[in-house]
Amino acid sequence: MYLLESSGYPKKSILDVGCGVGVITYLIAKRFFHAQVDGIDISHVGINSARERWDLLNLHFYHDESLGYLKKKYDLICCFEVLEHVEDWQDLILQFSTSAKRYIVLSFPVGRMISFEKGVGHLRNFQKGEVESYLLQMGFVPETIFYAGYPFYSPLYRNLCNIFDAPENSFTRGKYGLSQKMASHFFYILSRFFSTKRNSGEQFCGLFRRN
């Protein structure tokens, strides 16, 4: 949210691409209540869940397998933890650059891809500077860049997920009970308060502005 607030440019329309069950999309719409916020995803299940759970006047969710909403114009395009799952990520960014009037916000993993990430659908992890260079070709310059998460998110948390085979482990599947909530809260505290925030780590988040 800090990245979205860090520019003074008014945002009247925001599109969240690959919104899933809509948690982040809802937080964006709640914060930017004067903007029209749309969330799109190729998953019927995700969109139906988002529609059932989140309800704000300025918030709408759409099932969009063809990404037709990227043919519209938005002040800001968001895409969180999606590019690593996409076969042709360059083409997707090209569509972002056409749709975004002013800003693009992205997040994704960088560095060495470990085996458990393949189990959750990652096709790649990016290298530092790789996406920034491509966006520069599309006419977007970095406004604010973070490489965060060292050491508790990466390498410690990611390696633990690998050791315990997180995608298939019974602890991470099925009902989200008290034990899972406690573990999630524990790792959230470690990641938020005891990990690097800007210059070192394998979690990328960046705001890009049309040049």
C-alpha contacts under 8 A as a table, 3 or more apart, distances in Angstrom:
res1	aa1	res2	aa2	distance
1	M	4	L	5.17
1	M	5	E	6.32
1	M	28	I	7.24
2	Y	5	E	5.16
2	Y	6	S	5.97
3	L	6	S	5.09
3	L	7	S	7.60
3	L	105	V	7.66
3	L	144	T	7.10
3	L	206	G	7.30
3	L	207	L	6.14
4	L	7	S	6.82
4	L	105	V	7.63
4	L	207	L	7.56
5	E	8	G	7.36
11	K	14	I	6.98
11	K	32	F	7.87
11	K	35	A	6.13
11	K	75	D	5.61
11	K	76	L	6.84
12	K	34	H	6.67
12	K	35	A	4.17
12	K	36	Q	6.07
12	K	74	Y	7.92
12	K	75	D	6.51
13	S	35	A	5.20
13	S	36	Q	4.75
13	S	37	V	5.93
13	S	74	Y	5.11
13	S	75	D	5.32
13	S	76	L	6.62
14	I	35	A	6.90
14	I	36	Q	6.24
14	I	37	V	4.77
14	I	38	D	6.31
14	I	74	Y	5.64
14	I	75	D	6.03
14	I	76	L	4.84
14	I	77	I	5.95
14	I	78	C	7.48
15	L	37	V	5.90
15	L	38	D	4.89
15	L	39	G	5.85
15	L	40	I	7.59
15	L	74	Y	6.55
15	L	76	L	6.43
15	L	77	I	4.99
15	L	78	C	6.05
16	D	19	C	5.67
16	D	25	T	6.33
16	D	37	V	7.61
16	D	38	D	6.22
16	D	39	G	4.69
16	D	40	I	6.34
16	D	77	I	6.14
16	D	78	C	4.65
16	D	79	C	5.87
17	V	39	G	6.19
17	V	40	I	5.31
17	V	41	D	6.44
17	V	77	I	7.32
17	V	78	C	6.05
17	V	79	C	5.05
17	V	80	F	7.68
18	G	39	G	7.36
18	G	40	I	5.76
18	G	41	D	4.55
18	G	42	I	7.23
18	G	79	C	6.50
18	G	80	F	7.36
18	G	82	V	6.34
19	C	22	G	5.18
19	C	23	V	7.82
19	C	24	I	7.40
19	C	25	T	6.50
19	C	39	G	5.47
19	C	40	I	5.74
19	C	41	D	5.69
19	C	46	G	7.93
19	C	79	C	7.77
19	C	80	F	7.81
20	G	23	V	7.95
20	G	40	I	7.81
20	G	41	D	6.05
20	G	43	S	7.27
20	G	46	G	4.79
20	G	47	I	6.50
20	G	50	A	7.44
21	V	46	G	4.58
21	V	47	I	6.06
21	V	48	N	7.87
21	V	49	S	5.62
21	V	50	A	4.53
22	G	25	T	4.97
22	G	26	Y	5.97
22	G	39	G	7.02
22	G	46	G	7.67
22	G	47	I	7.53
22	G	50	A	5.00
22	G	54	W	7.50
22	G	61	F	7.99
23	V	26	Y	5.30
23	V	27	L	6.52
23	V	50	A	7.63
24	I	27	L	5.06
24	I	28	I	6.22
25	T	28	I	5.12
25	T	29	A	6.22
25	T	37	V	7.47
25	T	38	D	7.74
25	T	39	G	6.30
26	Y	29	A	5.09
26	Y	30	K	6.05
26	Y	54	W	6.52
26	Y	56	L	7.92
26	Y	59	L	7.17
27	L	30	K	5.04
27	L	31	R	6.15
28	I	31	R	5.19
28	I	32	F	5.96
28	I	37	V	7.60
29	A	32	F	5.14
29	A	33	F	5.54
29	A	35	A	7.19
29	A	36	Q	7.55
29	A	37	V	5.72
29	A	56	L	7.52
29	A	58	N	6.56
29	A	59	L	6.04
30	K	33	F	5.40
30	K	56	L	7.59
32	F	35	A	5.57
33	F	36	Q	7.71
33	F	58	N	6.53
34	H	58	N	7.47
35	A	58	N	6.65
36	Q	58	N	4.99
36	Q	59	L	6.44
37	V	58	N	5.97
37	V	59	L	4.98
37	V	60	H	6.48
38	D	59	L	5.95
38	D	60	H	4.93
38	D	61	F	5.73
38	D	62	Y	7.43
39	G	59	L	7.81
39	G	60	H	6.27
39	G	61	F	4.67
39	G	62	Y	6.24
40	I	47	I	7.46
40	I	61	F	5.83
40	I	62	Y	4.91
40	I	63	H	5.81
40	I	64	D	5.90
40	I	67	L	7.75
40	I	69	Y	7.81
41	D	44	H	7.66
41	D	46	G	7.19
41	D	47	I	6.57
41	D	62	Y	6.83
41	D	63	H	5.45
41	D	64	D	5.68
41	D	65	E	6.93
42	I	63	H	5.79
42	I	64	D	5.30
42	I	65	E	4.38
42	I	66	S	7.78
42	I	67	L	7.93
43	S	46	G	5.28
43	S	47	I	6.35
43	S	63	H	6.66
43	S	65	E	7.67
44	H	47	I	5.29
44	H	48	N	6.00
44	H	63	H	6.04
45	V	48	N	5.27
45	V	49	S	6.12
46	G	49	S	5.18
46	G	50	A	6.17
47	I	50	A	4.99
47	I	51	R	6.13
47	I	61	F	6.25
47	I	62	Y	6.50
47	I	63	H	6.03
48	N	51	R	5.16
48	N	52	E	6.22
49	S	52	E	5.18
49	S	53	R	6.23
50	A	53	R	5.29
50	A	54	W	5.84
50	A	61	F	7.05
51	R	54	W	5.78
51	R	55	D	7.15
51	R	60	H	7.79
51	R	61	F	6.42
52	E	55	D	7.85
55	D	59	L	6.94
56	L	59	L	5.22
64	D	67	L	5.25
64	D	68	G	6.53
64	D	69	Y	7.41
65	E	68	G	7.82
67	L	70	L	5.75
67	L	71	K	7.86
68	G	71	K	5.58
68	G	72	K	7.76
69	Y	72	K	5.46
70	L	73	K	7.23
70	L	95	Q	6.39
70	L	96	F	6.79
70	L	98	T	7.84
70	L	99	S	5.48
71	K	95	Q	7.81
71	K	98	T	7.74
71	K	99	S	6.11
72	K	99	S	5.94
73	K	98	T	7.89
73	K	99	S	4.73
73	K	100	A	5.99
73	K	101	K	6.31
74	Y	77	I	6.59
74	Y	99	S	6.11
74	Y	100	A	5.21
74	Y	101	K	5.77
74	Y	102	R	7.99
75	D	100	A	5.66
75	D	101	K	4.78
75	D	102	R	5.34
75	D	103	Y	6.33
76	L	100	A	5.65
76	L	101	K	6.86
76	L	102	R	6.24
76	L	103	Y	4.70
76	L	104	I	5.65
76	L	105	V	7.56
77	I	96	F	6.64
77	I	99	S	7.60
77	I	100	A	5.78
77	I	103	Y	6.38
77	I	104	I	4.78
77	I	105	V	6.29
78	C	104	I	5.90
78	C	105	V	4.78
78	C	106	L	6.07
79	C	82	V	6.31
79	C	83	L	7.72
79	C	105	V	6.32
79	C	106	L	5.03
79	C	107	S	6.70
80	F	83	L	7.87
80	F	105	V	7.84
80	F	106	L	5.55
80	F	107	S	4.76
80	F	108	F	6.66
81	E	84	E	6.79
81	E	106	L	7.72
81	E	107	S	5.45
81	E	108	F	4.76
81	E	109	P	7.51
82	V	85	H	5.51
82	V	86	V	6.82
82	V	107	S	7.86
82	V	108	F	6.99
83	L	86	V	5.25
83	L	89	W	5.78
83	L	108	F	6.64
84	E	89	W	7.77
84	E	108	F	6.56
84	E	109	P	7.35
84	E	122	H	5.32
84	E	123	L	5.73
84	E	124	R	5.35
84	E	125	N	6.08
84	E	126	F	7.61
85	H	121	G	5.89
85	H	122	H	4.85
85	H	123	L	5.44
85	H	124	R	7.38
86	V	89	W	5.50
86	V	123	L	7.01
87	E	123	L	7.07
88	D	91	D	5.60
88	D	92	L	6.70
89	W	92	L	5.06
89	W	93	I	6.27
90	Q	93	I	5.19
90	Q	94	L	6.17
90	Q	134	Y	7.66
91	D	94	L	4.91
91	D	95	Q	6.34
92	L	95	Q	5.10
92	L	96	F	6.35
93	I	96	F	4.81
93	I	97	S	6.15
93	I	135	L	7.43
94	L	97	S	5.09
94	L	98	T	6.42
94	L	138	M	6.89
95	Q	98	T	5.14
95	Q	99	S	6.22
96	F	99	S	5.15
96	F	100	A	5.85
96	F	104	I	7.30
97	S	100	A	5.48
97	S	104	I	7.78
97	S	135	L	7.97
97	S	138	M	6.35
97	S	139	G	7.74
97	S	140	F	7.66
98	T	101	K	7.81
100	A	103	Y	5.95
100	A	104	I	6.63
101	K	210	R	7.42
102	R	209	R	5.74
102	R	210	R	5.19
103	Y	207	L	6.97
103	Y	208	F	5.59
103	Y	209	R	4.70
103	Y	210	R	6.25
104	I	207	L	5.90
104	I	208	F	5.13
104	I	209	R	6.63
105	V	205	C	7.35
105	V	206	G	5.65
105	V	207	L	4.56
105	V	208	F	6.27
106	L	204	F	7.84
106	L	205	C	5.63
106	L	206	G	5.50
106	L	207	L	6.80
107	S	203	Q	7.36
107	S	204	F	5.27
107	S	205	C	4.23
107	S	206	G	6.54
108	F	125	N	7.74
108	F	126	F	7.75
108	F	203	Q	6.20
108	F	204	F	5.38
108	F	205	C	6.81
109	P	125	N	5.57
109	P	126	F	6.50
109	P	202	E	5.77
109	P	203	Q	4.79
109	P	204	F	5.93
110	V	113	M	7.87
110	V	125	N	4.88
110	V	126	F	4.48
110	V	127	Q	5.46
110	V	128	K	6.58
110	V	202	E	4.89
110	V	203	Q	6.11
110	V	204	F	6.69
111	G	125	N	5.95
111	G	126	F	6.17
111	G	127	Q	5.66
111	G	128	K	7.42
111	G	202	E	5.96
112	R	125	N	6.62
113	M	117	E	6.67
113	M	118	K	7.99
113	M	124	R	6.73
113	M	125	N	5.59
114	I	117	E	5.81
114	I	118	K	7.36
114	I	159	N	7.91
114	I	162	N	7.02
115	S	118	K	5.47
115	S	119	G	6.98
115	S	162	N	6.53
116	F	119	G	5.05
116	F	120	V	6.83
116	F	161	C	6.71
116	F	162	N	4.99
116	F	165	D	6.07
116	F	166	A	6.67
116	F	167	P	6.69
117	E	120	V	5.23
117	E	121	G	6.59
117	E	122	H	5.50
117	E	162	N	7.97
118	K	121	G	5.16
118	K	122	H	4.88
118	K	123	L	6.66
119	G	122	H	7.33
119	G	167	P	5.86
120	V	167	P	6.19
122	H	125	N	7.44
126	F	130	E	6.57
126	F	131	V	7.53
127	Q	130	E	5.45
128	K	131	V	7.78
129	G	132	E	5.10
129	G	133	S	5.96
130	E	133	S	5.44
130	E	134	Y	6.59
131	V	134	Y	5.11
131	V	135	L	6.14
132	E	135	L	5.18
132	E	136	L	6.20
132	E	141	V	7.71
132	E	142	P	7.08
133	S	136	L	5.15
133	S	137	Q	6.65
134	Y	137	Q	5.20
134	Y	138	M	6.62
135	L	138	M	4.86
135	L	139	G	6.41
135	L	140	F	5.31
135	L	141	V	7.03
136	L	139	G	5.09
136	L	140	F	4.95
136	L	141	V	5.57
137	Q	140	F	7.34
139	G	210	R	5.91
139	G	211	N	5.60
140	F	208	F	5.74
140	F	209	R	5.20
140	F	210	R	4.40
140	F	211	N	5.39
141	V	208	F	5.36
141	V	209	R	5.38
141	V	210	R	6.40
141	V	211	N	6.02
142	P	145	I	6.69
142	P	206	G	7.09
142	P	207	L	6.06
142	P	208	F	4.38
142	P	209	R	6.32
143	E	206	G	7.55
143	E	207	L	5.44
143	E	208	F	5.24
143	E	209	R	6.16
144	T	206	G	5.64
144	T	207	L	5.20
144	T	208	F	7.16
145	I	198	R	7.44
145	I	204	F	7.55
145	I	205	C	6.15
145	I	206	G	4.40
145	I	207	L	6.50
146	F	197	K	6.99
146	F	198	R	4.46
146	F	199	N	6.24
146	F	203	Q	7.77
146	F	204	F	5.63
146	F	205	C	5.21
146	F	206	G	6.05
147	Y	197	K	7.20
147	Y	198	R	5.19
147	Y	199	N	5.17
147	Y	200	S	5.36
147	Y	201	G	5.12
147	Y	202	E	6.04
147	Y	203	Q	5.47
147	Y	204	F	4.70
147	Y	205	C	6.75
148	A	195	S	7.29
148	A	196	T	5.23
148	A	197	K	4.73
148	A	198	R	5.05
148	A	199	N	6.24
148	A	200	S	5.36
148	A	201	G	4.24
148	A	202	E	6.08
148	A	203	Q	5.12
148	A	204	F	6.46
149	G	152	F	6.43
149	G	153	Y	4.88
149	G	154	S	5.69
149	G	191	S	6.49
149	G	195	S	5.05
149	G	196	T	5.16
149	G	197	K	6.45
149	G	200	S	7.03
149	G	201	G	4.69
149	G	202	E	6.26
149	G	203	Q	5.94
150	Y	153	Y	6.02
150	Y	154	S	5.25
150	Y	155	P	6.81
150	Y	195	S	5.06
150	Y	196	T	5.18
150	Y	200	S	6.10
150	Y	201	G	4.56
150	Y	202	E	7.25
151	P	154	S	5.21
151	P	155	P	5.75
151	P	156	L	6.14
151	P	194	F	7.98
151	P	195	S	5.72
151	P	196	T	7.30
151	P	201	G	7.31
152	F	155	P	6.52
152	F	156	L	5.06
152	F	157	Y	5.70
152	F	187	F	7.96
152	F	190	L	6.23
152	F	191	S	5.62
152	F	194	F	7.06
152	F	195	S	5.77
153	Y	156	L	5.96
153	Y	157	Y	4.79
153	Y	158	R	6.38
153	Y	190	L	7.88
153	Y	191	S	5.54
153	Y	195	S	7.04
154	S	157	Y	5.77
154	S	158	R	5.60
154	S	159	N	7.52
154	S	201	G	6.52
154	S	202	E	6.22
154	S	203	Q	7.91
155	P	158	R	5.55
155	P	159	N	5.82
156	L	159	N	5.26
156	L	160	L	6.17
157	Y	160	L	5.08
157	Y	161	C	6.30
157	Y	187	F	7.85
158	R	161	C	5.08
158	R	162	N	6.33
159	N	162	N	4.90
159	N	163	I	6.16
160	L	163	I	5.02
160	L	164	F	6.13
161	C	164	F	5.38
161	C	165	D	5.77
161	C	166	A	4.87
162	N	165	D	5.05
162	N	166	A	6.46
163	I	166	A	7.90
164	F	169	N	6.77
165	D	168	E	5.83
165	D	169	N	5.78
166	A	169	N	5.10
166	A	172	T	6.35
167	P	172	T	6.98
167	P	173	R	7.82
168	E	172	T	7.39
168	E	173	R	7.30
169	N	172	T	5.68
169	N	173	R	6.73
170	S	173	R	5.12
170	S	174	G	7.34
171	F	174	G	7.86
171	F	180	Q	7.17
172	T	176	Y	7.94
172	T	180	Q	7.44
173	R	176	Y	7.75
176	Y	180	Q	5.86
176	Y	181	K	6.98
177	G	180	Q	5.42
177	G	181	K	6.27
178	L	181	K	5.04
178	L	182	M	6.14
179	S	182	M	5.17
179	S	183	A	6.19
180	Q	183	A	5.13
180	Q	184	S	6.02
181	K	184	S	5.09
181	K	185	H	6.09
182	M	185	H	5.15
182	M	186	F	6.13
183	A	186	F	5.06
183	A	187	F	6.30
184	S	187	F	5.34
184	S	188	Y	6.00
185	H	188	Y	4.94
185	H	189	I	6.21
186	F	189	I	5.34
186	F	190	L	6.44
187	F	190	L	5.02
187	F	191	S	5.96
188	Y	191	S	5.16
188	Y	192	R	5.91
189	I	192	R	5.29
189	I	193	F	5.85
189	I	194	F	7.48
190	L	193	F	5.65
190	L	194	F	5.07
190	L	195	S	6.77
191	S	194	F	5.76
191	S	195	S	5.21
192	R	195	S	6.23
196	T	199	N	7.04
196	T	200	S	6.12
196	T	201	G	6.82
197	K	200	S	7.51
198	R	201	G	7.91
201	G	204	F	7.92
